[in-house]
Amino acid sequence: MLAGCGGADDTTNDETTAEDLSVQHISRITTISYAPNSYVIGNAYPGWTDDVQGNAQFSKGPGNPNGVSYRWGYLFGENFDHCAWVGDSEVGGGKTQSGARCGAPQEIDTPYFMRTYTNGEHNLNAGDGSDTHMHYAGAGCTDKNGYGNVSPWRVPATLANKVGVVPDGKLLKWRYATRDGHWVLVRDPAPPAHQPNWYFVHRGCVSLANTH
């Protein structure tokens, strides 16, 4: 998983030059989290650029018992332009120069995450979250597609990287509703080929049990 920016939105530092950072490119679809081993906020796709700063940071926990090394940096692609954590193996690895484009790396701060990336609606289970199903007959189910990115901190959210139509009745694991309240992050136990297993679906198409 990967992570989101330490501030409310993207940050820059005019005193930091491009040479201070290691410019890397994403090698394959991989999740983005707001902090190491924490909530997913989207997906990075092959060819996206990541201005990596600092060394890798290892972290493990629920849903990731073996742990992963993460890298912090300024990540940008289609409709995504934000500081984030990504897996070290997806950006080439190796030591980089320290830079300040994103400021101090974001660490786990659940109250900050909830007020920045969500409308406060989330489930109580760590890791995968709770079972739900795609339900076309749900009230307000106006978009049957999944999206790899919606920029959950934005109001309104901005859709990008369409996964395709999510079949009616499909089992999904839900984690939280976006800040605008219209989209829900889910994990797909059986994702379509060449698509991420974490993506966003329309709030009207899923019921949210075990909600806090």
MDTraj code that builds the backbone (N, CA, C; nanometers):
import mdtraj as md
import numpy as np

residues = "MET LEU ALA GLY CYS GLY GLY ALA ASP ASP THR THR ASN ASP GLU THR THR ALA GLU ASP LEU SER VAL GLN HIS ILE SER ARG ILE THR THR ILE SER TYR ALA PRO ASN SER TYR VAL ILE GLY ASN ALA TYR PRO GLY TRP THR ASP ASP VAL GLN GLY ASN ALA GLN PHE SER LYS GLY PRO GLY ASN PRO ASN GLY VAL SER TYR ARG TRP GLY TYR LEU PHE GLY GLU ASN PHE ASP HIS CYS ALA TRP VAL GLY ASP SER GLU VAL GLY GLY GLY LYS THR GLN SER GLY ALA ARG CYS GLY ALA PRO GLN GLU ILE ASP THR PRO TYR PHE MET ARG THR TYR THR ASN GLY GLU HIS ASN LEU ASN ALA GLY ASP GLY SER ASP THR HIS MET HIS TYR ALA GLY ALA GLY CYS THR ASP LYS ASN GLY TYR GLY ASN VAL SER PRO TRP ARG VAL PRO ALA THR LEU ALA ASN LYS VAL GLY VAL VAL PRO ASP GLY LYS LEU LEU LYS TRP ARG TYR ALA THR ARG ASP GLY HIS TRP VAL LEU VAL ARG ASP PRO ALA PRO PRO ALA HIS GLN PRO ASN TRP TYR PHE VAL HIS ARG GLY CYS VAL SER LEU ALA ASN THR HIS".split()
xyz = np.array([
    [0.0834, -0.1189, 0.0000],
    [0.0000, 0.0000, 0.0000],
    [0.0877, 0.1252, 0.0000],
    [0.0260, 0.2419, -0.0248],
    [0.0992, 0.3668, -0.0316],
    [0.0303, 0.4786, 0.0464],
    [0.0872, 0.6013, 0.0471],
    [0.0325, 0.7008, 0.1389],
    [0.0185, 0.8406, 0.0862],
    [-0.0510, 0.9293, 0.1615],
    [-0.0835, 1.0635, 0.1183],
    [-0.0024, 1.1721, 0.1839],
    [-0.0196, 1.2923, 0.1361],
    [0.0648, 1.4055, 0.1715],
    [0.0502, 1.4482, 0.3166],
    [0.1575, 1.5054, 0.3737],
    [0.1545, 1.5480, 0.5122],
    [0.0682, 1.6705, 0.5348],
    [0.0469, 1.7519, 0.4309],
    [-0.0396, 1.8686, 0.4429],
    [-0.1744, 1.8417, 0.3832],
    [-0.2599, 1.9446, 0.3840],
    [-0.3951, 1.9260, 0.3313],
    [-0.3934, 1.9098, 0.1810],
    [-0.2867, 1.9586, 0.1155],
    [-0.2786, 1.9424, -0.0288],
    [-0.1304, 1.9396, -0.0653],
    [-0.0991, 1.9427, -0.1961],
    [0.0371, 1.9299, -0.2416],
    [0.1232, 2.0431, -0.1872],
    [0.2507, 2.0111, -0.1582],
    [0.3419, 2.1116, -0.1070],
    [0.4656, 2.1177, -0.1922],
    [0.5278, 2.2349, -0.1976],
    [0.6515, 2.2514, -0.2707],
    [0.7454, 2.3368, -0.1868],
    [0.8740, 2.3363, -0.2232],
    [0.9736, 2.4172, -0.1554],
    [1.0637, 2.4739, -0.2616],
    [1.0598, 2.6075, -0.2803],
    [1.1346, 2.6702, -0.3881],
    [1.2850, 2.6557, -0.3706],
    [1.3310, 2.6248, -0.2463],
    [1.4729, 2.6109, -0.2241],
    [1.5248, 2.4739, -0.2650],
    [1.4359, 2.3816, -0.2951],
    [1.4754, 2.2471, -0.3346],
    [1.4769, 2.2381, -0.4867],
    [1.5880, 2.1980, -0.5435],
    [1.5992, 2.1854, -0.6882],
    [1.5697, 2.0429, -0.7303],
    [1.5464, 2.0251, -0.8605],
    [1.5178, 1.8918, -0.9123],
    [1.6330, 1.7966, -0.8834],
    [1.7584, 1.8514, -0.8762],
    [1.8742, 1.7661, -0.8530],
    [1.8769, 1.7091, -0.7110],
    [1.7981, 1.7687, -0.6190],
    [1.7949, 1.7208, -0.4824],
    [1.7133, 1.5930, -0.4676],
    [1.6381, 1.5568, -0.5691],
    [1.5456, 1.4453, -0.5619],
    [1.5819, 1.3388, -0.6637],
    [1.5425, 1.2161, -0.6366],
    [1.5637, 1.1071, -0.7305],
    [1.4358, 1.0869, -0.8105],
    [1.4396, 1.1174, -0.9393],
    [1.3219, 1.1027, -1.0243],
    [1.3115, 0.9569, -1.0676],
    [1.2040, 0.8912, -1.0271],
    [1.1819, 0.7504, -1.0577],
    [1.0520, 0.7359, -1.1360],
    [1.0313, 0.6191, -1.1956],
    [0.9077, 0.5920, -1.2685],
    [0.8459, 0.4624, -1.2169],
    [0.7145, 0.4650, -1.2027],
    [0.6430, 0.3470, -1.1543],
    [0.6531, 0.2364, -1.2591],
    [0.6813, 0.1142, -1.2134],
    [0.7048, 0.0033, -1.3062],
    [0.5803, -0.0798, -1.3337],
    [0.4857, -0.0812, -1.2405],
    [0.3623, -0.1588, -1.2599],
    [0.2556, -0.1020, -1.1685],
    [0.1293, -0.1402, -1.1898],
    [0.0213, -0.0901, -1.1052],
    [0.0501, -0.1253, -0.9605],
    [0.0433, -0.0256, -0.8742],
    [0.0702, -0.0475, -0.7326],
    [-0.0107, 0.0504, -0.6489],
    [-0.0451, 0.0096, -0.5291],
    [-0.1296, 0.0933, -0.4446],
    [-0.0525, 0.2103, -0.3845],
    [-0.1270, 0.3146, -0.3523],
    [-0.0770, 0.4354, -0.2877],
    [-0.1454, 0.4458, -0.1518],
    [-0.0695, 0.4730, -0.0462],
    [-0.1275, 0.4881, 0.0872],
    [-0.0891, 0.6216, 0.1475],
    [-0.1672, 0.6671, 0.2434],
    [-0.1376, 0.7969, 0.3049],
    [-0.0212, 0.7857, 0.4031],
    [0.0048, 0.6660, 0.4567],
    [0.1164, 0.6400, 0.5476],
    [0.1591, 0.4952, 0.5277],
    [0.2825, 0.4597, 0.5648],
    [0.3259, 0.3205, 0.5465],
    [0.2327, 0.2222, 0.6165],
    [0.1942, 0.1183, 0.5442],
    [0.1096, 0.0130, 0.5985],
    [-0.0201, 0.0685, 0.6572],
    [-0.0842, 0.1582, 0.5812],
    [-0.2088, 0.2171, 0.6280],
    [-0.3070, 0.2297, 0.5126],
    [-0.4082, 0.3155, 0.5292],
    [-0.5163, 0.3256, 0.4321],
    [-0.4660, 0.3577, 0.2910],
    [-0.5179, 0.2850, 0.1948],
    [-0.4911, 0.3117, 0.0532],
    [-0.5684, 0.4358, 0.0103],
    [-0.5036, 0.5223, -0.0703],
    [-0.5729, 0.6411, -0.1219],
    [-0.5811, 0.6416, -0.2741],
    [-0.5293, 0.5356, -0.3402],
    [-0.5365, 0.5295, -0.4851],
    [-0.4378, 0.4285, -0.5407],
    [-0.4108, 0.4402, -0.6702],
    [-0.3191, 0.3503, -0.7399],
    [-0.2268, 0.4290, -0.8312],
    [-0.1013, 0.3862, -0.8379],
    [-0.0060, 0.4418, -0.9336],
    [0.0060, 0.3453, -1.0509],
    [0.0258, 0.3998, -1.1697],
    [0.0272, 0.3199, -1.2925],
    [0.1626, 0.3296, -1.3624],
    [0.1959, 0.2283, -1.4438],
    [0.3248, 0.2300, -1.5135],
    [0.3475, 0.3605, -1.5891],
    [0.4683, 0.4164, -1.5735],
    [0.5027, 0.5404, -1.6410],
    [0.4819, 0.6645, -1.5566],
    [0.4054, 0.6550, -1.4467],
    [0.3905, 0.7691, -1.3575],
    [0.5267, 0.8069, -1.3007],
    [0.5426, 0.9324, -1.2658],
    [0.6683, 0.9828, -1.2113],
    [0.6583, 0.9993, -1.0607],
    [0.7661, 0.9629, -0.9910],
    [0.7729, 0.9802, -0.8474],
    [0.9060, 1.0465, -0.8135],
    [0.9003, 1.1699, -0.7612],
    [1.0203, 1.2386, -0.7142],
    [1.0477, 1.1901, -0.5724],
    [1.1256, 1.0838, -0.5636],
    [1.1488, 1.0156, -0.4361],
    [1.2465, 1.0942, -0.3501],
    [1.2157, 1.1041, -0.2220],
    [1.3081, 1.1682, -0.1285],
    [1.3255, 1.0801, -0.0055],
    [1.4498, 1.0707, 0.0422],
    [1.4770, 0.9916, 0.1616],
    [1.4938, 0.8440, 0.1329],
    [1.5276, 0.7695, 0.2360],
    [1.5519, 0.6269, 0.2242],
    [1.4234, 0.5469, 0.2426],
    [1.4305, 0.4188, 0.2081],
    [1.3152, 0.3302, 0.2244],
    [1.2818, 0.3138, 0.3725],
    [1.1539, 0.2930, 0.4005],
    [1.1062, 0.2709, 0.5374],
    [1.0261, 0.1410, 0.5406],
    [1.0665, 0.0469, 0.6260],
    [0.9987, -0.0822, 0.6364],
    [0.8849, -0.0731, 0.7371],
    [0.7710, -0.1349, 0.7027],
    [0.6568, -0.1343, 0.7928],
    [0.5719, -0.2582, 0.7684],
    [0.5064, -0.3082, 0.8747],
    [0.4153, -0.4213, 0.8623],
    [0.3016, -0.4051, 0.9606],
    [0.1954, -0.4838, 0.9409],
    [0.0806, -0.4735, 1.0295],
    [-0.0353, -0.5541, 0.9754],
    [-0.1595, -0.5290, 1.0238],
    [-0.2775, -0.6034, 0.9766],
    [-0.2914, -0.5958, 0.8251],
    [-0.3124, -0.7115, 0.7631],
    [-0.3248, -0.7176, 0.6182],
    [-0.1912, -0.7215, 0.5471],
    [-0.0831, -0.7016, 0.6202],
    [0.0506, -0.6998, 0.5611],
    [0.1497, -0.7564, 0.6638],
    [0.1302, -0.8826, 0.7054],
    [0.2086, -0.9380, 0.8168],
    [0.3575, -0.9528, 0.7867],
    [0.3932, -0.9679, 0.6602],
    [0.5345, -0.9851, 0.6249],
    [0.6070, -0.8525, 0.6053],
    [0.5315, -0.7463, 0.5924],
    [0.5905, -0.6141, 0.5794],
    [0.6375, -0.5793, 0.4399],
    [0.6516, -0.4495, 0.4139],
    [0.6954, -0.3960, 0.2853],
    [0.7810, -0.2729, 0.3135],
    [0.8787, -0.2470, 0.2268],
    [0.9554, -0.1228, 0.2333],
    [0.8876, -0.0187, 0.1447],
    [0.8717, 0.1015, 0.1958],
    [0.7999, 0.2090, 0.1279],
    [0.8940, 0.3256, 0.0986],
    [0.8572, 0.4043, -0.0046],
    [0.9300, 0.5277, -0.0364],
    [0.8347, 0.6455, -0.0394],
    [0.8800, 0.7585, 0.0148],
    [0.8025, 0.8819, 0.0211],
    [0.8454, 0.9753, -0.0902],
    [0.7493, 1.0377, -0.1582],
    [0.7848, 1.1318, -0.2624],
    [0.6635, 1.1973, -0.3259],
    [0.6913, 1.2829, -0.4224],
    [0.5876, 1.3569, -0.4941],
    [0.5497, 1.2761, -0.6179],
    [0.4284, 1.2225, -0.6181],
    [0.3829, 1.1301, -0.7208],
    [0.2812, 1.1980, -0.8102],
    [0.2994, 1.1833, -0.9421],
    [0.1983, 1.2420, -1.0297],
    [0.1762, 1.1577, -1.1548],
    [0.0468, 1.1538, -1.1946],
    [0.0003, 1.0819, -1.3125],
    [-0.1339, 1.1389, -1.3524],
    [-0.2173, 1.0599, -1.4208],
    [-0.3470, 1.1098, -1.4652],
    [-0.4338, 1.1496, -1.3457],
    [-0.4644, 1.2785, -1.3356],
    [-0.5532, 1.3294, -1.2307],
    [-0.5017, 1.2992, -1.0902],
    [-0.3701, 1.2821, -1.0772],
    [-0.3111, 1.2589, -0.9450],
    [-0.1834, 1.3405, -0.9358],
    [-0.1734, 1.4228, -0.8315],
    [-0.0612, 1.5146, -0.8168],
    [-0.0474, 1.5423, -0.6675],
    [0.0261, 1.4549, -0.5975],
    [0.0188, 1.4549, -0.4521],
    [0.1410, 1.3865, -0.3933],
    [0.1762, 1.4215, -0.2698],
    [0.2804, 1.3487, -0.1978],
    [0.2240, 1.2144, -0.1523],
    [0.3067, 1.1096, -0.1556],
    [0.2537, 0.9762, -0.1314],
    [0.3633, 0.8779, -0.0948],
    [0.3245, 0.7669, -0.0363],
    [0.4114, 0.6524, -0.0151],
    [0.3788, 0.5447, -0.1176],
    [0.4830, 0.4859, -0.1752],
    [0.4668, 0.3724, -0.2655],
    [0.5675, 0.2649, -0.2287],
    [0.5466, 0.1425, -0.2764],
    [0.6390, 0.0339, -0.2489],
    [0.7767, 0.0617, -0.3085],
    [0.8806, 0.0370, -0.2317],
    [1.0178, 0.0613, -0.2752],
    [1.0503, -0.0125, -0.4045],
    [1.0005, -0.1348, -0.4173],
    [1.0329, -0.2156, -0.5353],
    [0.9704, -0.1614, -0.6629],
    [0.8727, -0.0711, -0.6501],
    [0.8046, -0.0171, -0.7674],
    [0.8697, 0.1095, -0.8217],
    [0.9700, 0.1631, -0.7515],
    [1.0349, 0.2859, -0.7973],
    [1.1859, 0.2694, -0.8108],
    [1.2322, 0.1470, -0.8238],
    [1.3725, 0.1238, -0.8526],
    [1.4600, 0.1000, -0.7323],
    [1.4143, 0.1383, -0.6116],
    [1.4924, 0.1144, -0.4916],
    [1.6188, 0.1980, -0.4882],
    [1.7059, 0.1662, -0.3945],
    [1.8330, 0.2365, -0.3820],
    [1.8214, 0.3638, -0.3003],
    [1.9362, 0.4143, -0.2553],
    [1.9409, 0.5349, -0.1741],
    [1.9184, 0.6580, -0.2607],
    [1.8496, 0.7576, -0.2068],
    [1.8268, 0.8826, -0.2791],
    [1.8719, 0.9996, -0.1928],
    [1.8837, 1.1137, -0.2547],
    [1.9126, 1.2355, -0.1804],
    [1.7885, 1.2773, -0.1013],
    [1.8096, 1.3383, 0.0138],
    [1.6956, 1.3921, 0.0873],
    [1.6533, 1.5229, 0.0221],
    [1.5230, 1.5447, 0.0146],
    [1.4698, 1.6662, -0.0441],
    [1.3505, 1.7123, 0.0356],
    [1.3003, 1.8319, 0.0079],
    [1.1933, 1.8882, 0.0892],
    [1.0675, 1.9162, 0.0092],
    [1.0557, 1.8624, -0.1117],
    [0.9382, 1.8938, -0.1922],
    [0.8090, 1.8551, -0.1212],
    [0.8112, 1.7450, -0.0488],
    [0.6917, 1.7013, 0.0232],
    [0.7006, 1.7248, 0.1728],
    [0.8080, 1.7807, 0.2209],
    [0.8211, 1.7998, 0.3638],
    [0.8446, 1.6680, 0.4349],
    [0.8224, 1.6660, 0.5665],
    [0.8443, 1.5457, 0.6460],
    [0.7498, 1.4350, 0.6013],
    [0.7978, 1.3113, 0.5923],
    [0.7106, 1.2007, 0.5506],
    [0.5906, 1.1839, 0.6431],
    [0.4745, 1.1632, 0.5822],
    [0.3530, 1.1412, 0.6602],
    [0.3585, 1.0048, 0.7272],
    [0.3336, 1.0014, 0.8559],
    [0.3250, 0.8762, 0.9305],
    [0.1791, 0.8545, 0.9725],
    [0.1522, 0.7401, 1.0341],
    [0.0148, 0.7083, 1.0712],
    [-0.0388, 0.8096, 1.1721],
    [-0.1471, 0.8731, 1.1351],
    [-0.2177, 0.9709, 1.2186],
    [-0.3642, 0.9573, 1.1793],
    [-0.4346, 0.8650, 1.2458],
    [-0.5705, 0.8303, 1.2038],
    [-0.6669, 0.9486, 1.2071],
    [-0.6675, 1.0326, 1.3096],
    [-0.7577, 1.1491, 1.3065],
    [-0.7305, 1.2398, 1.1867],
    [-0.6020, 1.2622, 1.1546],
    [-0.5674, 1.3427, 1.0367],
    [-0.6196, 1.2770, 0.9097],
    [-0.5983, 1.1459, 0.8977],
    [-0.6465, 1.0763, 0.7783],
    [-0.7973, 1.0913, 0.7644],
    [-0.8719, 1.0673, 0.8718],
    [-1.0172, 1.0697, 0.8645],
    [-1.0702, 1.2068, 0.8232],
    [-1.0136, 1.3136, 0.8741],
    [-1.0652, 1.4458, 0.8386],
    [-1.0156, 1.4939, 0.7029],
    [-0.9047, 1.4385, 0.6532],
    [-0.8465, 1.4842, 0.5269],
    [-0.8963, 1.4054, 0.4068],
    [-0.9112, 1.2739, 0.4220],
    [-0.9407, 1.1865, 0.3082],
    [-1.0814, 1.1283, 0.3097],
    [-1.1549, 1.1429, 0.4189],
    [-1.2855, 1.0794, 0.4301],
    [-1.3917, 1.1776, 0.4781],
    [-1.5165, 1.1331, 0.4730],
    [-1.6259, 1.2108, 0.5318],
    [-1.6541, 1.1650, 0.6743],
    [-1.5635, 1.0853, 0.7291],
    [-1.5788, 1.0307, 0.8629],
    [-1.6366, 0.8911, 0.8655],
    [-1.6854, 0.8435, 0.7512],
    [-1.7497, 0.7118, 0.7443],
    [-1.6449, 0.6069, 0.7097],
    [-1.6237, 0.5123, 0.8004],
    [-1.5263, 0.4050, 0.7771],
    [-1.5696, 0.2834, 0.8565],
    [-1.5155, 0.1662, 0.8224],
    [-1.5515, 0.0473, 0.8981],
    [-1.4492, 0.0217, 1.0073],
    [-1.4826, -0.0664, 1.0986],
    [-1.4023, -0.0876, 1.2178],
    [-1.2970, -0.1963, 1.2018],
    [-1.2978, -0.2695, 1.0911],
    [-1.2038, -0.3796, 1.0732],
    [-1.0736, -0.3316, 1.0119],
    [-0.9615, -0.3750, 1.0665],
    [-0.8313, -0.3423, 1.0084],
    [-0.8059, -0.4291, 0.8862],
    [-0.7051, -0.3912, 0.8073],
    [-0.6691, -0.4716, 0.6908],
    [-0.7709, -0.4588, 0.5800],
    [-0.8355, -0.5704, 0.5449],
    [-0.9285, -0.5733, 0.4324],
    [-1.0547, -0.4920, 0.4551],
    [-1.1026, -0.4840, 0.5780],
    [-1.2303, -0.4197, 0.6008],
    [-1.3446, -0.5192, 0.6000],
    [-1.4655, -0.4732, 0.5703],
    [-1.5871, -0.5532, 0.5821],
    [-1.6450, -0.5910, 0.4472],
    [-1.7155, -0.7037, 0.4457],
    [-1.7815, -0.7497, 0.3240],
    [-1.8932, -0.6542, 0.2828],
    [-1.9042, -0.6328, 0.1514],
    [-2.0199, -0.5684, 0.0918],
    [-2.0348, -0.6291, -0.0474],
    [-2.1373, -0.5898, -0.1209],
    [-2.1583, -0.6402, -0.2566],
    [-2.2012, -0.5256, -0.3473],
    [-2.1577, -0.5318, -0.4716],
    [-2.2075, -0.4374, -0.5712],
    [-2.3561, -0.4642, -0.5906],
    [-2.4360, -0.3577, -0.5853],
    [-2.5817, -0.3747, -0.5865],
    [-2.6422, -0.2684, -0.6771],
    [-2.6708, -0.3076, -0.8012],
    [-2.7216, -0.2114, -0.8987],
    [-2.8545, -0.1490, -0.8570],
    [-2.9343, -0.2236, -0.7785],
    [-3.0659, -0.1722, -0.7373],
    [-3.0560, -0.0782, -0.6176],
    [-2.9351, -0.0545, -0.5702],
    [-2.9174, 0.0356, -0.4573],
    [-2.9633, 0.1770, -0.4905],
    [-3.0131, 0.2463, -0.3909],
    [-3.0607, 0.3832, -0.4121],
    [-2.9451, 0.4722, -0.4556],
    [-2.9576, 0.5331, -0.5716],
    [-2.8550, 0.6245, -0.6195],
    [-2.7366, 0.5583, -0.6861],
    [-2.7501, 0.4332, -0.7280],
    [-2.6401, 0.3652, -0.7981],
    [-2.6375, 0.4140, -0.9427],
    [-2.5680, 0.5241, -0.9663],
    [-2.5694, 0.5890, -1.0973],
    [-2.4452, 0.5608, -1.1812],
    [-2.3440, 0.4981, -1.1222],
    [-2.2216, 0.4672, -1.1955],
    [-2.1760, 0.3281, -1.1531],
    [-2.1768, 0.2332, -1.2457],
    [-2.1457, 0.0934, -1.2141],
    [-1.9989, 0.0589, -1.2335],
    [-1.9173, 0.1577, -1.2611],
    [-1.7746, 0.1349, -1.2850],
    [-1.6936, 0.1472, -1.1566],
    [-1.5761, 0.0835, -1.1592],
    [-1.4754, 0.1074, -1.0576],
    [-1.3715, 0.2034, -1.1132],
    [-1.3039, 0.2768, -1.0254],
    [-1.2018, 0.3729, -1.0676],
    [-1.0772, 0.3540, -0.9814],
    [-0.9630, 0.3470, -1.0469],
    [-0.8384, 0.3303, -0.9741],
    [-0.8045, 0.4491, -0.8888],
    [-0.8495, 0.5677, -0.9303],
    [-0.8238, 0.6902, -0.8550],
    [-0.9441, 0.7832, -0.8600],
    [-0.9711, 0.8466, -0.7463],
    [-1.0726, 0.9524, -0.7416],
    [-1.0218, 1.0731, -0.6635],
    [-0.8956, 1.0682, -0.6173],
    [-0.8406, 1.1740, -0.5301],
    [-0.9357, 1.1962, -0.4129],
    [-0.9395, 1.1040, -0.3162],
    [-1.0422, 1.1074, -0.2117],
    [-1.0408, 1.2309, -0.1240],
    [-0.9316, 1.3060, -0.1227],
    [-0.9245, 1.4289, -0.0424],
    [-0.9947, 1.5463, -0.1088],
    [-1.0280, 1.5338, -0.2391],
    [-1.0878, 1.6457, -0.3117],
    [-1.2398, 1.6481, -0.2983],
    [-1.2945, 1.7684, -0.2994],
    [-1.4406, 1.7870, -0.2988],
    [-1.4760, 1.8803, -0.4129],
    [-1.5401, 1.8287, -0.5206],
    [-1.5766, 1.6881, -0.5382],
    [-1.4568, 1.6029, -0.5787],
    [-1.4708, 1.4724, -0.5627],
    [-1.3682, 1.3788, -0.6067],
    [-1.3534, 1.3877, -0.7586],
    [-1.2355, 1.3517, -0.8096],
    [-1.2104, 1.3555, -0.9536],
    [-1.1773, 1.2143, -1.0020],
    [-1.2560, 1.1639, -1.0956],
    [-1.2447, 1.0246, -1.1392],
    [-1.1344, 1.0071, -1.2430],
    [-1.0598, 0.8977, -1.2306],
    [-0.9540, 0.8667, -1.3268],
    [-0.9245, 0.7174, -1.3221],
    [-0.8605, 0.6677, -1.4272],
    [-0.8138, 0.5285, -1.4327],
    [-0.9282, 0.4289, -1.4132],
    [-1.0226, 0.4319, -1.5075],
    [-1.1402, 0.3457, -1.4983],
    [-1.1004, 0.1983, -1.4989],
    [-1.1546, 0.1243, -1.4032],
    [-1.1315, -0.0198, -1.3939],
    [-1.2271, -0.0954, -1.4857],
    [-1.3452, -0.0392, -1.5071],
    [-1.4490, -0.1042, -1.5860],
    [-1.5706, -0.1327, -1.5008],
    [-1.6728, -0.1921, -1.5621],
    [-1.7972, -0.2224, -1.4923],
    [-1.7737, -0.3305, -1.3872],
    [-1.8216, -0.3048, -1.2665],
    [-1.8133, -0.4026, -1.1585],
    [-1.9441, -0.4822, -1.1599],
    [-1.9396, -0.6147, -1.1773],
    [-2.0620, -0.6934, -1.1913],
    [-2.1557, -0.6811, -1.0708],
    [-2.2846, -0.6824, -1.0995],
    [-2.3854, -0.6799, -0.9945],
    [-2.3663, -0.8015, -0.9039],
    [-2.3707, -0.7801, -0.7740],
    [-2.3574, -0.8893, -0.6777],
    [-2.2141, -0.9247, -0.6412],
    [-2.1164, -0.8634, -0.7018],
    [-1.9767, -0.8986, -0.6775],
    [-1.9366, -0.8676, -0.5326],
    [-1.8685, -0.9630, -0.4705],
    [-1.8183, -0.9447, -0.3353],
    [-1.7034, -0.8439, -0.3344],
    [-1.7119, -0.7476, -0.2443],
    [-1.6075, -0.6475, -0.2268],
    [-1.5835, -0.6287, -0.0773],
    [-1.4678, -0.5730, -0.0422],
    [-1.4346, -0.5407, 0.0962],
    [-1.4205, -0.3887, 0.1060],
    [-1.5038, -0.3240, 0.1857],
    [-1.5015, -0.1778, 0.1875],
    [-1.4228, -0.1243, 0.3071],
    [-1.3603, -0.0038, 0.2870],
    [-1.2771, 0.0554, 0.3919],
    [-1.3284, 0.1910, 0.4397],
    [-1.3553, 0.2851, 0.3466],
    [-1.3994, 0.4183, 0.3888],
    [-1.4690, 0.4898, 0.2738],
    [-1.5467, 0.5926, 0.3084],
    [-1.6097, 0.6797, 0.2090],
    [-1.5222, 0.8037, 0.1916],
    [-1.5139, 0.8524, 0.0680],
    [-1.4301, 0.9677, 0.0368],
    [-1.4831, 1.0946, 0.1044],
    [-1.4019, 1.1982, 0.1019],
    [-1.4367, 1.3217, 0.1717],
    [-1.5679, 1.3822, 0.1215],
    [-1.5970, 1.3675, -0.0087],
    [-1.7226, 1.4216, -0.0607],
    [-1.8413, 1.3295, -0.0365],
    [-1.8161, 1.2087, 0.0154],
    [-1.9227, 1.1156, 0.0497],
    [-1.9794, 1.0361, -0.0655],
    [-1.9259, 1.0502, -0.1865],
    [-1.9869, 0.9868, -0.3036],
    [-1.9164, 0.8601, -0.3510],
    [-1.7998, 0.8273, -0.2956],
    [-1.7224, 0.7119, -0.3422],
    [-1.6713, 0.6333, -0.2226],
    [-1.6512, 0.5030, -0.2444],
    [-1.6072, 0.4137, -0.1374],
    [-1.4865, 0.3345, -0.1846],
    [-1.3820, 0.3319, -0.1034],
    [-1.2668, 0.2479, -0.1353],
    [-1.3004, 0.1028, -0.1028],
    [-1.2743, 0.0134, -0.1978],
    [-1.2986, -0.1296, -0.1771],
    [-1.1775, -0.2098, -0.2224],
    [-1.1649, -0.3302, -0.1647],
    [-1.0705, -0.4278, -0.2176],
    [-1.1496, -0.5356, -0.2883],
    [-1.1074, -0.5690, -0.4080],
    [-1.1725, -0.6721, -0.4891],
    [-1.0934, -0.8020, -0.4732],
    [-1.1515, -0.9066, -0.4107],
    [-1.0796, -1.0326, -0.3936],
    [-1.0472, -1.1028, -0.5258],
    [-1.1184, -1.0669, -0.6331],
    [-1.0943, -1.1269, -0.7649],
    [-1.1019, -1.0168, -0.8701],
    [-1.0005, -0.9303, -0.8773],
    [-1.0057, -0.8148, -0.9682],
    [-0.9932, -0.8566, -1.1140],
    [-1.0403, -0.7727, -1.2057],
    [-1.0212, -0.8009, -1.3483],
    [-0.8723, -0.8074, -1.3817],
    [-0.8396, -0.8795, -1.4876],
    [-0.7006, -0.8921, -1.5301],
    [-0.6398, -0.7551, -1.5580],
    [-0.5176, -0.7360, -1.5123],
    [-0.4413, -0.6131, -1.5381],
    [-0.5055, -0.4902, -1.4752],
    [-0.5796, -0.5113, -1.3658],
    [-0.6411, -0.4007, -1.2937],
    [-0.6035, -0.4108, -1.1461],
    [-0.6093, -0.2996, -1.0723],
    [-0.5745, -0.3047, -0.9300],
    [-0.6782, -0.3801, -0.8488],
    [-0.6357, -0.4310, -0.7321],
    [-0.7333, -0.4976, -0.6453],
    [-0.7975, -0.4014, -0.5459],
    [-0.7418, -0.2807, -0.5317],
    [-0.8061, -0.1737, -0.4559],
    [-0.8543, -0.0676, -0.5538],
    [-0.9805, -0.0278, -0.5430],
    [-1.0325, 0.0788, -0.6281],
    [-1.1556, 0.1403, -0.5627],
    [-1.2144, 0.2376, -0.6288],
    [-1.3289, 0.3105, -0.5731],
    [-1.4558, 0.2797, -0.6520],
    [-1.5669, 0.2648, -0.5803],
    [-1.6982, 0.2453, -0.6434],
    [-1.7943, 0.3505, -0.5890],
    [-1.9038, 0.3708, -0.6627],
    [-2.0025, 0.4718, -0.6237],
    [-2.0708, 0.4323, -0.4940],
    [-2.0860, 0.5303, -0.4057],
    [-2.1459, 0.5053, -0.2738],
    [-2.2856, 0.4467, -0.2834],
    [-2.3618, 0.4850, -0.3859],
    [-2.4979, 0.4352, -0.3998],
    [-2.5078, 0.2896, -0.4402],
    [-2.3944, 0.2272, -0.4781],
    [-2.3955, 0.0895, -0.5283],
    [-2.3533, -0.0136, -0.4249],
    [-2.3189, 0.0301, -0.3039],
    [-2.2752, -0.0633, -0.2004],
    [-2.3393, -0.0255, -0.0666],
    [-2.3686, -0.1262, 0.0140],
    [-2.4166, -0.1009, 0.1492],
    [-2.2973, -0.1108, 0.2438],
    [-2.2935, -0.0243, 0.3461],
    [-2.1783, -0.0154, 0.4331],
    [-2.2139, -0.0639, 0.5728],
    [-2.1927, -0.1953, 0.5950],
    [-2.2146, -0.2535, 0.7271],
    [-2.0900, -0.2327, 0.8129],
    [-2.1060, -0.2506, 0.9447],
    [-1.9948, -0.2371, 1.0385],
    [-1.9321, -0.0979, 1.0293],
    [-2.0195, 0.0026, 1.0196],
    [-1.9741, 0.1402, 0.9995],
    [-1.9498, 0.2105, 1.1320],
    [-1.8427, 0.2905, 1.1355],
    [-1.8169, 0.3768, 1.2503],
    [-1.8583, 0.5200, 1.2131],
])
top = md.Topology()
chain = top.add_chain()
for i, resn in enumerate(residues, 1):
    res = top.add_residue(resn, chain, resSeq=i)
    for name in ("N", "CA", "C"):
        top.add_atom(name, md.element.get_by_symbol(name[0]), res)
traj = md.Trajectory(xyz[None], top)
